[in-house]
Amino acid sequence: MKTFKRFIHRAAASAVAIVTTGALAAPVAGADVVGPATPTLKGLGNAQTTLNTIINWAEAASAIVILLAFIVGTGLMAWGSHSRSPQNAERGKTTLVIAFCAAVLLAMGTVIINAAWNLGAGT
């Protein structure tokens, strides 16, 4: 185990030495220097519609799961109340609160993403 630790330590030390001395940063003769990257949505092509489709399906699936959570939470709360089981009624209430929070986050998701996009785009 000690030899492995020494090997890792020496490899890390030599990697730091190479990076700090700039041995890997030497330019190659005849190579063009590439400017800064400026990504745009136009470069995505068909991938943009594919990503939009995936996001829309994920949002629809989330909405269905949230609806099922509302149904299960309501049923559990009603069953717990009917059978005089406060544990089940409390679980149902907790499920409803979590489903409500998830629904709010799902509704705010588009607004949050658009705000972050506009913030990053500088508009």
The first five atom37 places (N, CA, C, CB, O) and aatype in JSON, in Angstrom:
{
  "aatype": [12, 11, 16, 13, 11, 1, 13, 9, 8, 1, 0, 0, 0, 15, 0, 19, 0, 9, 19, 16, 16, 7, 0, 10, 0, 0, 14, 19, 0, 7, 0, 3, 19, 19, 7, 14, 0, 16, 14, 16, 10, 11, 7, 10, 7, 2, 0, 5, 16, 16, 10, 2, 16, 9, 9, 2, 17, 0, 6, 0, 0, 15, 0, 9, 19, 9, 10, 10, 0, 13, 9, 19, 7, 16, 7, 10, 12, 0, 17, 7, 15, 8, 15, 1, 15, 14, 5, 2, 0, 6, 1, 7, 11, 16, 16, 10, 19, 9, 0, 13, 4, 0, 0, 19, 10, 10, 0, 12, 7, 16, 19, 9, 9, 2, 0, 0, 17, 2, 10, 7, 0, 7, 16],
  "atom_mask": [
    [1, 1, 1, 1, 1],
    [1, 1, 1, 1, 1],
    [1, 1, 1, 1, 1],
    [1, 1, 1, 1, 1],
    [1, 1, 1, 1, 1],
    [1, 1, 1, 1, 1],
    [1, 1, 1, 1, 1],
    [1, 1, 1, 1, 1],
    [1, 1, 1, 1, 1],
    [1, 1, 1, 1, 1],
    [1, 1, 1, 1, 1],
    [1, 1, 1, 1, 1],
    [1, 1, 1, 1, 1],
    [1, 1, 1, 1, 1],
    [1, 1, 1, 1, 1],
    [1, 1, 1, 1, 1],
    [1, 1, 1, 1, 1],
    [1, 1, 1, 1, 1],
    [1, 1, 1, 1, 1],
    [1, 1, 1, 1, 1],
    [1, 1, 1, 1, 1],
    [1, 1, 1, 0, 1],
    [1, 1, 1, 1, 1],
    [1, 1, 1, 1, 1],
    [1, 1, 1, 1, 1],
    [1, 1, 1, 1, 1],
    [1, 1, 1, 1, 1],
    [1, 1, 1, 1, 1],
    [1, 1, 1, 1, 1],
    [1, 1, 1, 0, 1],
    [1, 1, 1, 1, 1],
    [1, 1, 1, 1, 1],
    [1, 1, 1, 1, 1],
    [1, 1, 1, 1, 1],
    [1, 1, 1, 0, 1],
    [1, 1, 1, 1, 1],
    [1, 1, 1, 1, 1],
    [1, 1, 1, 1, 1],
    [1, 1, 1, 1, 1],
    [1, 1, 1, 1, 1],
    [1, 1, 1, 1, 1],
    [1, 1, 1, 1, 1],
    [1, 1, 1, 0, 1],
    [1, 1, 1, 1, 1],
    [1, 1, 1, 0, 1],
    [1, 1, 1, 1, 1],
    [1, 1, 1, 1, 1],
    [1, 1, 1, 1, 1],
    [1, 1, 1, 1, 1],
    [1, 1, 1, 1, 1],
    [1, 1, 1, 1, 1],
    [1, 1, 1, 1, 1],
    [1, 1, 1, 1, 1],
    [1, 1, 1, 1, 1],
    [1, 1, 1, 1, 1],
    [1, 1, 1, 1, 1],
    [1, 1, 1, 1, 1],
    [1, 1, 1, 1, 1],
    [1, 1, 1, 1, 1],
    [1, 1, 1, 1, 1],
    [1, 1, 1, 1, 1],
    [1, 1, 1, 1, 1],
    [1, 1, 1, 1, 1],
    [1, 1, 1, 1, 1],
    [1, 1, 1, 1, 1],
    [1, 1, 1, 1, 1],
    [1, 1, 1, 1, 1],
    [1, 1, 1, 1, 1],
    [1, 1, 1, 1, 1],
    [1, 1, 1, 1, 1],
    [1, 1, 1, 1, 1],
    [1, 1, 1, 1, 1],
    [1, 1, 1, 0, 1],
    [1, 1, 1, 1, 1],
    [1, 1, 1, 0, 1],
    [1, 1, 1, 1, 1],
    [1, 1, 1, 1, 1],
    [1, 1, 1, 1, 1],
    [1, 1, 1, 1, 1],
    [1, 1, 1, 0, 1],
    [1, 1, 1, 1, 1],
    [1, 1, 1, 1, 1],
    [1, 1, 1, 1, 1],
    [1, 1, 1, 1, 1],
    [1, 1, 1, 1, 1],
    [1, 1, 1, 1, 1],
    [1, 1, 1, 1, 1],
    [1, 1, 1, 1, 1],
    [1, 1, 1, 1, 1],
    [1, 1, 1, 1, 1],
    [1, 1, 1, 1, 1],
    [1, 1, 1, 0, 1],
    [1, 1, 1, 1, 1],
    [1, 1, 1, 1, 1],
    [1, 1, 1, 1, 1],
    [1, 1, 1, 1, 1],
    [1, 1, 1, 1, 1],
    [1, 1, 1, 1, 1],
    [1, 1, 1, 1, 1],
    [1, 1, 1, 1, 1],
    [1, 1, 1, 1, 1],
    [1, 1, 1, 1, 1],
    [1, 1, 1, 1, 1],
    [1, 1, 1, 1, 1],
    [1, 1, 1, 1, 1],
    [1, 1, 1, 1, 1],
    [1, 1, 1, 1, 1],
    [1, 1, 1, 1, 1],
    [1, 1, 1, 0, 1],
    [1, 1, 1, 1, 1],
    [1, 1, 1, 1, 1],
    [1, 1, 1, 1, 1],
    [1, 1, 1, 1, 1],
    [1, 1, 1, 1, 1],
    [1, 1, 1, 1, 1],
    [1, 1, 1, 1, 1],
    [1, 1, 1, 1, 1],
    [1, 1, 1, 1, 1],
    [1, 1, 1, 1, 1],
    [1, 1, 1, 0, 1],
    [1, 1, 1, 1, 1],
    [1, 1, 1, 0, 1],
    [1, 1, 1, 1, 1]
  ],
  "atom_positions": [
    [[0.82, -1.18, 0.0], [0.0, 0.0, 0.0], [0.86, 1.25, 0.0], [-0.93, 0.0, 1.19], [0.51, 2.25, -0.63]],
    [[2.0, 1.21, 0.7], [2.88, 2.37, 0.75], [3.46, 2.67, -0.62], [3.99, 2.15, 1.76], [3.61, 3.84, -0.99]],
    [[3.78, 1.63, -1.38], [4.37, 1.87, -2.7], [3.32, 2.5, -3.63], [4.91, 0.55, -3.31], [3.66, 3.34, -4.47]],
    [[2.07, 2.09, -3.5], [1.02, 2.68, -4.33], [0.84, 4.16, -3.99], [-0.31, 1.93, -4.13], [0.69, 4.99, -4.89]],
    [[0.87, 4.49, -2.69], [0.74, 5.88, -2.28], [1.93, 6.7, -2.79], [0.63, 5.98, -0.75], [1.75, 7.83, -3.23]],
    [[3.14, 6.13, -2.73], [4.31, 6.84, -3.25], [4.18, 7.06, -4.75], [5.6, 6.05, -2.94], [4.52, 8.13, -5.26]],
    [[3.68, 6.04, -5.46], [3.52, 6.16, -6.9], [2.54, 7.28, -7.24], [3.04, 4.83, -7.49], [2.81, 8.09, -8.13]],
    [[1.41, 7.32, -6.54], [0.42, 8.36, -6.78], [0.99, 9.73, -6.45], [-0.85, 8.1, -5.95], [0.78, 10.69, -7.19]],
    [[1.74, 9.82, -5.33], [2.32, 11.09, -4.94], [3.33, 11.57, -5.97], [2.98, 10.98, -3.57], [3.34, 12.75, -6.32]],
    [[4.18, 10.68, -6.46], [5.17, 11.06, -7.47], [4.51, 11.43, -8.79], [6.17, 9.92, -7.69], [4.94, 12.37, -9.46]],
    [[3.46, 10.7, -9.17], [2.77, 11.02, -10.42], [2.1, 12.4, -10.32], [1.71, 9.94, -10.75], [2.13, 13.17, -11.28]],
    [[1.5, 12.68, -9.18], [0.87, 13.98, -9.0], [1.92, 15.09, -8.99], [0.06, 14.01, -7.69], [1.71, 16.15, -9.57]],
    [[3.05, 14.85, -8.32], [4.1, 15.86, -8.27], [4.67, 16.13, -9.66], [5.22, 15.41, -7.33], [4.94, 17.28, -9.99]],
    [[4.86, 15.09, -10.47], [5.38, 15.32, -11.81], [4.35, 16.0, -12.7], [5.83, 14.0, -12.44], [4.72, 16.8, -13.57]],
    [[3.07, 15.69, -12.51], [2.04, 16.37, -13.29], [1.99, 17.85, -12.94], [0.67, 15.72, -13.05], [1.83, 18.69, -13.82]],
    [[2.12, 18.17, -11.65], [2.15, 19.57, -11.24], [3.36, 20.27, -11.81], [2.14, 19.69, -9.71], [3.28, 21.42, -12.23]],
    [[4.49, 19.59, -11.83], [5.7, 20.19, -12.39], [5.56, 20.46, -13.88], [6.91, 19.28, -12.13], [6.01, 21.5, -14.36]],
    [[4.94, 19.55, -14.6], [4.75, 19.76, -16.04], [3.82, 20.92, -16.3], [4.2, 18.48, -16.69], [4.08, 21.74, -17.19]],
    [[2.73, 21.01, -15.54], [1.76, 22.08, -15.75], [2.34, 23.43, -15.36], [0.48, 21.81, -14.96], [2.15, 24.41, -16.08]],
    [[3.05, 23.5, -14.24], [3.57, 24.78, -13.77], [4.73, 25.28, -14.61], [3.99, 24.68, -12.34], [4.93, 26.49, -14.73]],
    [[5.5, 24.38, -15.2], [6.61, 24.84, -16.05], [6.15, 25.2, -17.44], [7.69, 23.76, -16.13], [6.88, 25.85, -18.19]],
    [[4.95, 24.8, -17.81], [4.43, 25.14, -19.12], [4.95, 24.24, -20.22], [0.0, 0.0, 0.0], [4.93, 24.63, -21.39]],
    [[5.4, 23.05, -19.87], [5.94, 22.15, -20.88], [4.87, 21.72, -21.87], [6.55, 20.92, -20.21], [5.17, 21.5, -23.04]],
    [[3.62, 21.61, -21.42], [2.55, 21.21, -22.32], [1.93, 22.39, -23.05], [1.47, 20.48, -21.55], [1.18, 22.2, -24.0]],
    [[2.24, 23.61, -22.62], [1.63, 24.78, -23.2], [2.41, 25.34, -24.39], [1.48, 25.84, -22.15], [2.02, 26.37, -24.94]],
    [[3.48, 24.7, -24.78], [4.28, 25.2, -25.89], [3.49, 25.09, -27.18], [5.62, 24.42, -26.0], [2.93, 24.03, -27.47]],
    [[3.42, 26.17, -27.96], [2.65, 26.12, -29.2], [3.35, 25.26, -30.25], [2.43, 27.53, -29.74], [4.58, 25.19, -30.32]],
    [[2.55, 24.61, -31.06], [3.06, 23.78, -32.14], [3.29, 24.68, -33.34], [2.09, 22.6, -32.48], [2.46, 25.54, -33.64]],
    [[4.4, 24.48, -34.04], [4.72, 25.32, -35.19], [3.66, 25.14, -36.28], [6.12, 24.98, -35.73], [3.32, 24.02, -36.66]],
    [[3.16, 26.25, -36.79], [2.18, 26.21, -37.87], [0.75, 26.01, -37.42], [0.0, 0.0, 0.0], [-0.15, 25.94, -38.26]],
    [[0.5, 25.92, -36.12], [-0.87, 25.71, -35.64], [-1.58, 27.04, -35.5], [-0.87, 24.96, -34.28], [-0.98, 28.03, -35.07]],
    [[-2.85, 27.07, -35.88], [-3.64, 28.29, -35.75], [-4.18, 28.4, -34.33], [-4.8, 28.3, -36.77], [-4.52, 27.4, -33.7]],
    [[-4.25, 29.62, -33.84], [-4.8, 29.86, -32.52], [-6.31, 30.04, -32.67], [-4.13, 31.1, -31.84], [-6.76, 30.84, -33.49]],
    [[-7.08, 29.3, -31.88], [-8.52, 29.36, -31.95], [-9.02, 30.41, -30.98], [-9.15, 27.99, -31.65], [-8.57, 30.47, -29.83]],
    [[-9.95, 31.26, -31.43], [-10.51, 32.31, -30.59], [-11.49, 31.75, -29.59], [0.0, 0.0, 0.0], [-11.7, 30.54, -29.53]],
    [[-12.09, 32.63, -28.81], [-13.06, 32.17, -27.8], [-14.32, 31.61, -28.47], [-13.44, 33.32, -26.85], [-14.73, 32.06, -29.53]],
    [[-14.91, 30.63, -27.81], [-16.12, 30.0, -28.34], [-17.32, 30.88, -28.05], [-16.31, 28.6, -27.73], [-17.43, 31.46, -26.97]],
    [[-18.23, 30.98, -29.01], [-19.47, 31.72, -28.84], [-20.63, 30.82, -29.24], [-19.47, 33.05, -29.68], [-21.07, 30.87, -30.39]],
    [[-21.14, 30.0, -28.31], [-22.21, 29.07, -28.66], [-23.53, 29.8, -28.9], [-22.39, 28.04, -27.55], [-23.84, 30.79, -28.23]],
    [[-24.3, 29.3, -29.85], [-25.62, 29.83, -30.15], [-26.59, 28.67, -30.31], [-25.6, 30.71, -31.43], [-26.19, 27.52, -30.46]],
    [[-27.87, 28.99, -30.28], [-28.88, 27.96, -30.49], [-28.95, 27.53, -31.94], [-30.24, 28.46, -30.03], [-29.42, 26.43, -32.23]],
    [[-28.51, 28.37, -32.88], [-28.56, 28.02, -34.29], [-27.66, 26.84, -34.6], [-28.16, 29.22, -35.15], [-27.93, 26.08, -35.53]],
    [[-26.61, 26.67, -33.83], [-25.69, 25.56, -34.06], [-26.25, 24.21, -33.64], [0.0, 0.0, 0.0], [-25.7, 23.17, -34.01]],
    [[-27.33, 24.22, -32.87], [-27.9, 22.96, -32.41], [-28.65, 22.23, -33.53], [-28.83, 23.21, -31.24], [-28.68, 21.0, -33.55]],
    [[-29.24, 22.97, -34.43], [-29.98, 22.35, -35.52], [-31.17, 21.57, -35.03], [0.0, 0.0, 0.0], [-32.02, 22.12, -34.31]],
    [[-31.26, 20.31, -35.4], [-32.38, 19.45, -35.02], [-32.33, 19.04, -33.56], [-32.4, 18.22, -35.9], [-33.34, 18.6, -33.0]],
    [[-31.18, 19.18, -32.92], [-31.05, 18.79, -31.52], [-31.91, 19.66, -30.62], [-29.59, 18.87, -31.08], [-32.36, 19.22, -29.57]],
    [[-32.14, 20.92, -31.04], [-32.96, 21.81, -30.22], [-34.4, 21.29, -30.13], [-32.95, 23.23, -30.79], [-34.99, 21.29, -29.05]],
    [[-34.95, 20.86, -31.26], [-36.32, 20.34, -31.22], [-36.37, 19.03, -30.45], [-36.87, 20.13, -32.64], [-37.36, 18.75, -29.76]],
    [[-35.32, 18.22, -30.55], [-35.27, 16.97, -29.8], [-35.22, 17.26, -28.3], [-34.05, 16.14, -30.22], [-35.94, 16.61, -27.52]],
    [[-34.39, 18.21, -27.88], [-34.32, 18.57, -26.47], [-35.65, 19.13, -25.98], [-33.19, 19.59, -26.23], [-36.09, 18.82, -24.87]],
    [[-36.29, 19.96, -26.79], [-37.59, 20.5, -26.4], [-38.62, 19.39, -26.24], [-38.08, 21.52, -27.44], [-39.43, 19.43, -25.32]],
    [[-38.59, 18.41, -27.13], [-39.52, 17.29, -27.04], [-39.29, 16.49, -25.77], [-39.39, 16.38, -28.27], [-40.24, 16.11, -25.08]],
    [[-38.03, 16.22, -25.45], [-37.7, 15.46, -24.24], [-38.15, 16.22, -23.0], [-36.18, 15.18, -24.17], [-38.71, 15.63, -22.08]],
    [[-37.9, 17.52, -22.96], [-38.29, 18.33, -21.8], [-39.81, 18.38, -21.67], [-37.72, 19.75, -21.92], [-40.34, 18.3, -20.56]],
    [[-40.52, 18.51, -22.8], [-41.99, 18.54, -22.74], [-42.55, 17.22, -22.24], [-42.57, 18.87, -24.12], [-43.48, 17.22, -21.44]],
    [[-42.0, 16.1, -22.7], [-42.46, 14.79, -22.22], [-42.16, 14.61, -20.74], [-41.8, 13.66, -23.02], [-42.98, 14.07, -19.99]],
    [[-40.99, 15.07, -20.3], [-40.64, 14.96, -18.88], [-41.58, 15.8, -18.03], [-39.18, 15.39, -18.65], [-41.97, 15.4, -16.93]],
    [[-41.95, 16.98, -18.54], [-42.87, 17.83, -17.8], [-44.27, 17.2, -17.73], [-42.95, 19.23, -18.44], [-44.93, 17.26, -16.7]],
    [[-44.7, 16.59, -18.82], [-46.01, 15.93, -18.82], [-46.01, 14.73, -17.88], [-46.39, 15.5, -20.24], [-46.98, 14.51, -17.15]],
    [[-44.93, 13.94, -17.89], [-44.83, 12.8, -16.98], [-44.82, 13.26, -15.53], [-43.58, 11.98, -17.29], [-45.42, 12.61, -14.66]],
    [[-44.13, 14.36, -15.25], [-44.11, 14.9, -13.89], [-45.49, 15.33, -13.45], [-43.14, 16.07, -13.79], [-45.89, 15.1, -12.3]],
    [[-46.23, 15.96, -14.36], [-47.59, 16.39, -14.02], [-48.48, 15.19, -13.72], [-48.18, 17.21, -15.18], [-49.31, 15.25, -12.81]],
    [[-48.32, 14.1, -14.46], [-49.11, 12.89, -14.21], [-48.76, 12.29, -12.86], [-48.89, 11.85, -15.33], [-49.64, 11.88, -12.11]],
    [[-47.46, 12.24, -12.54], [-47.03, 11.7, -11.25], [-47.55, 12.56, -10.11], [-45.49, 11.61, -11.18], [-47.95, 12.03, -9.07]],
    [[-47.55, 13.87, -10.28], [-48.06, 14.77, -9.25], [-49.56, 14.55, -9.06], [-47.77, 16.24, -9.61], [-50.06, 14.54, -7.93]],
    [[-50.28, 14.38, -10.17], [-51.72, 14.11, -10.07], [-51.98, 12.8, -9.32], [-52.35, 14.04, -11.47], [-52.89, 12.73, -8.5]],
    [[-51.18, 11.77, -9.61], [-51.32, 10.5, -8.89], [-51.01, 10.67, -7.4], [-50.4, 9.44, -9.49], [-51.67, 10.06, -6.56]],
    [[-50.01, 11.51, -7.09], [-49.69, 11.77, -5.68], [-50.84, 12.47, -4.98], [-48.42, 12.61, -5.56], [-51.14, 12.17, -3.83]],
    [[-51.5, 13.41, -5.68], [-52.68, 14.06, -5.1], [-53.78, 13.04, -4.82], [-53.2, 15.17, -6.03], [-54.41, 13.07, -3.76]],
    [[-54.01, 12.14, -5.78], [-55.07, 11.14, -5.6], [-54.74, 10.19, -4.45], [-55.26, 10.33, -6.9], [-55.6, 9.9, -3.61]],
    [[-53.49, 9.72, -4.4], [-53.08, 8.8, -3.33], [-53.12, 9.5, -1.97], [-51.65, 8.25, -3.61], [-53.6, 8.93, -0.99]],
    [[-52.63, 10.74, -1.91], [-52.65, 11.48, -0.65], [-54.04, 11.74, -0.14], [0.0, 0.0, 0.0], [-54.31, 11.62, 1.05]],
    [[-54.94, 12.11, -1.07], [-56.32, 12.34, -0.67], [-56.98, 11.05, -0.18], [-57.12, 12.93, -1.83], [-57.68, 11.05, 0.83]],
    [[-56.75, 9.96, -0.91], [-57.31, 8.67, -0.5], [-56.76, 8.2, 0.82], [0.0, 0.0, 0.0], [-57.5, 7.68, 1.66]],
    [[-55.47, 8.38, 1.03], [-54.85, 7.96, 2.29], [-55.37, 8.8, 3.46], [-53.33, 8.06, 2.2], [-55.58, 8.28, 4.55]],
    [[-55.56, 10.08, 3.21], [-56.07, 10.94, 4.27], [-57.52, 10.58, 4.61], [-55.98, 12.42, 3.86], [-57.9, 10.53, 5.78]],
    [[-58.32, 10.32, 3.58], [-59.72, 9.94, 3.82], [-59.82, 8.59, 4.51], [-60.51, 9.92, 2.5], [-60.62, 8.41, 5.42]],
    [[-59.01, 7.63, 4.07], [-59.04, 6.3, 4.67], [-58.57, 6.35, 6.13], [-58.16, 5.33, 3.86], [-59.14, 5.69, 6.99]],
    [[-57.52, 7.15, 6.39], [-57.03, 7.29, 7.75], [-58.05, 7.95, 8.66], [0.0, 0.0, 0.0], [-58.19, 7.58, 9.82]],
    [[-58.77, 8.92, 8.12], [-59.79, 9.58, 8.92], [-60.99, 8.66, 9.16], [-60.25, 10.87, 8.23], [-61.55, 8.64, 10.25]],
    [[-61.36, 7.9, 8.13], [-62.51, 7.0, 8.25], [-62.23, 5.84, 9.21], [-62.9, 6.45, 6.87], [-63.11, 5.43, 9.97]],
    [[-61.0, 5.33, 9.17], [-60.67, 4.18, 10.02], [-60.09, 4.61, 11.36], [-59.68, 3.28, 9.3], [-59.61, 3.78, 12.12]],
    [[-60.15, 5.9, 11.65], [-59.63, 6.46, 12.91], [-58.17, 6.1, 13.13], [-60.47, 5.96, 14.08], [-57.75, 5.73, 14.23]],
    [[-57.41, 6.22, 12.05], [-55.97, 5.96, 12.1], [-55.23, 7.28, 11.82], [-55.55, 4.84, 11.07], [-55.05, 7.65, 10.65]],
    [[-54.82, 7.98, 12.87], [-54.19, 9.28, 12.63], [-52.86, 9.2, 11.88], [-53.98, 9.98, 13.95], [-52.45, 10.17, 11.24]],
    [[-52.18, 8.05, 11.96], [-50.92, 7.91, 11.24], [-51.15, 7.98, 9.73], [-50.22, 6.58, 11.61], [-50.43, 8.68, 9.01]],
    [[-52.17, 7.26, 9.27], [-52.45, 7.26, 7.83], [-52.98, 8.62, 7.37], [-53.45, 6.16, 7.49], [-52.66, 9.07, 6.27]],
    [[-53.8, 9.26, 8.2], [-54.29, 10.59, 7.85], [-53.13, 11.57, 7.75], [-55.32, 11.08, 8.89], [-53.1, 12.42, 6.86]],
    [[-52.18, 11.46, 8.65], [-51.01, 12.35, 8.63], [-50.14, 12.07, 7.41], [-50.19, 12.19, 9.92], [-49.61, 13.0, 6.81]],
    [[-49.97, 10.8, 7.04], [-49.22, 10.46, 5.83], [-49.91, 11.03, 4.59], [-49.06, 8.92, 5.7], [-49.25, 11.52, 3.68]],
    [[-51.22, 10.97, 4.57], [-51.96, 11.54, 3.45], [-51.78, 13.03, 3.35], [0.0, 0.0, 0.0], [-51.59, 13.57, 2.26]],
    [[-51.82, 13.72, 4.5], [-51.61, 15.17, 4.5], [-50.2, 15.51, 4.04], [-51.85, 15.74, 5.9], [-50.0, 16.46, 3.28]],
    [[-49.22, 14.74, 4.5], [-47.83, 14.96, 4.08], [-47.68, 14.75, 2.59], [-46.88, 14.03, 4.85], [-46.99, 15.52, 1.92]],
    [[-48.31, 13.72, 2.06], [-48.26, 13.46, 0.63], [-48.88, 14.61, -0.15], [-48.97, 12.15, 0.3], [-48.37, 14.99, -1.2]],
    [[-49.98, 15.15, 0.35], [-50.62, 16.28, -0.32], [-49.73, 17.52, -0.32], [-51.96, 16.61, 0.35], [-49.64, 18.23, -1.32]],
    [[-49.07, 17.79, 0.8], [-48.18, 18.95, 0.88], [-47.01, 18.79, -0.08], [-47.68, 19.15, 2.32], [-46.64, 19.73, -0.78]],
    [[-46.42, 17.6, -0.12], [-45.29, 17.36, -1.02], [-45.74, 17.46, -2.47], [-44.66, 15.99, -0.75], [-45.03, 18.03, -3.3]],
    [[-46.91, 16.93, -2.8], [-47.43, 17.01, -4.16], [-47.72, 18.46, -4.54], [-48.7, 16.15, -4.31], [-47.47, 18.87, -5.67]],
    [[-48.24, 19.24, -3.59], [-48.5, 20.65, -3.87], [-47.2, 21.39, -4.14], [-49.25, 21.3, -2.7], [-47.14, 22.19, -5.08]],
    [[-46.17, 21.15, -3.33], [-44.87, 21.79, -3.55], [-44.27, 21.39, -4.9], [-43.89, 21.43, -2.42], [-43.69, 22.22, -5.6]],
    [[-44.42, 20.12, -5.25], [-43.91, 19.66, -6.55], [-44.67, 20.33, -7.69], [-44.03, 18.13, -6.66], [-44.07, 20.67, -8.71]],
    [[-45.98, 20.51, -7.53], [-46.77, 21.19, -8.57], [-46.34, 22.64, -8.72], [-48.27, 21.11, -8.24], [-46.27, 23.16, -9.84]],
    [[-46.06, 23.31, -7.61], [-45.6, 24.7, -7.68], [-44.24, 24.76, -8.37], [-45.51, 25.32, -6.26], [-44.02, 25.62, -9.22]],
    [[-43.33, 23.86, -8.02], [-42.01, 23.84, -8.67], [-42.13, 23.53, -10.16], [-41.11, 22.8, -8.0], [-41.4, 24.1, -10.98]],
    [[-43.04, 22.63, -10.51], [-43.23, 22.31, -11.93], [-43.77, 23.52, -12.68], [-44.19, 21.12, -12.09], [-43.35, 23.79, -13.81]],
    [[-44.69, 24.25, -12.08], [-45.24, 25.44, -12.73], [-44.2, 26.55, -12.84], [-46.47, 25.94, -11.96], [-44.18, 27.29, -13.82]],
    [[-43.35, 26.65, -11.84], [-42.32, 27.7, -11.85], [-41.09, 27.31, -12.66], [-41.91, 28.03, -10.45], [-40.24, 28.16, -12.92]],
    [[-40.98, 26.06, -13.06], [-39.79, 25.6, -13.77], [-39.5, 26.36, -15.03], [0.0, 0.0, 0.0], [-38.35, 26.75, -15.28]],
    [[-40.52, 26.59, -15.85], [-40.32, 27.32, -17.09], [-39.89, 28.76, -16.82], [-41.6, 27.31, -17.92], [-39.02, 29.29, -17.51]],
    [[-40.49, 29.39, -15.83], [-40.13, 30.76, -15.49], [-38.69, 30.83, -15.0], [-41.09, 31.32, -14.42], [-37.95, 31.74, -15.37]],
    [[-38.28, 29.88, -14.16], [-36.92, 29.87, -13.63], [-35.91, 29.65, -14.74], [-36.77, 28.78, -12.54], [-34.88, 30.32, -14.79]],
    [[-36.19, 28.71, -15.64], [-35.26, 28.43, -16.72], [-35.15, 29.63, -17.66], [-35.7, 27.19, -17.5], [-34.05, 29.99, -18.08]],
    [[-36.28, 30.25, -18.0], [-36.23, 31.43, -18.87], [-35.49, 32.59, -18.21], [-37.64, 31.87, -19.24], [-34.76, 33.31, -18.89]],
    [[-35.68, 32.78, -16.91], [-34.96, 33.85, -16.21], [-33.46, 33.58, -16.2], [-35.49, 34.0, -14.77], [-32.67, 34.5, -16.4]],
    [[-33.08, 32.33, -15.96], [-31.65, 32.0, -15.97], [-31.07, 32.15, -17.37], [-31.42, 30.57, -15.46], [-29.93, 32.6, -17.53]],
    [[-31.84, 31.77, -18.38], [-31.37, 31.89, -19.77], [-31.15, 33.36, -20.13], [-32.38, 31.23, -20.76], [-30.13, 33.72, -20.72]],
    [[-32.13, 34.2, -19.77], [-32.0, 35.64, -20.07], [-30.88, 36.28, -19.28], [-33.31, 36.35, -19.77], [-30.21, 37.19, -19.77]],
    [[-30.67, 35.81, -18.05], [-29.56, 36.32, -17.25], [-28.22, 35.97, -17.88], [-29.64, 35.78, -15.83], [-27.31, 36.79, -17.92]],
    [[-28.12, 34.72, -18.37], [-26.87, 34.3, -19.01], [-26.66, 34.95, -20.37], [0.0, 0.0, 0.0], [-25.53, 35.19, -20.78]],
    [[-27.77, 35.24, -21.07], [-27.66, 35.86, -22.39], [-27.41, 37.36, -22.29], [-28.92, 35.6, -23.19], [-27.04, 37.99, -23.28]],
    [[-27.61, 37.93, -21.12], [-27.36, 39.35, -20.93], [-28.5, 40.24, -21.38], [0.0, 0.0, 0.0], [-28.29, 41.42, -21.64]],
    [[-29.71, 39.68, -21.47], [-30.84, 40.51, -21.89], [-31.7, 40.89, -20.71], [-31.68, 39.79, -22.93], [-32.7, 41.59, -20.87]]
  ]
}
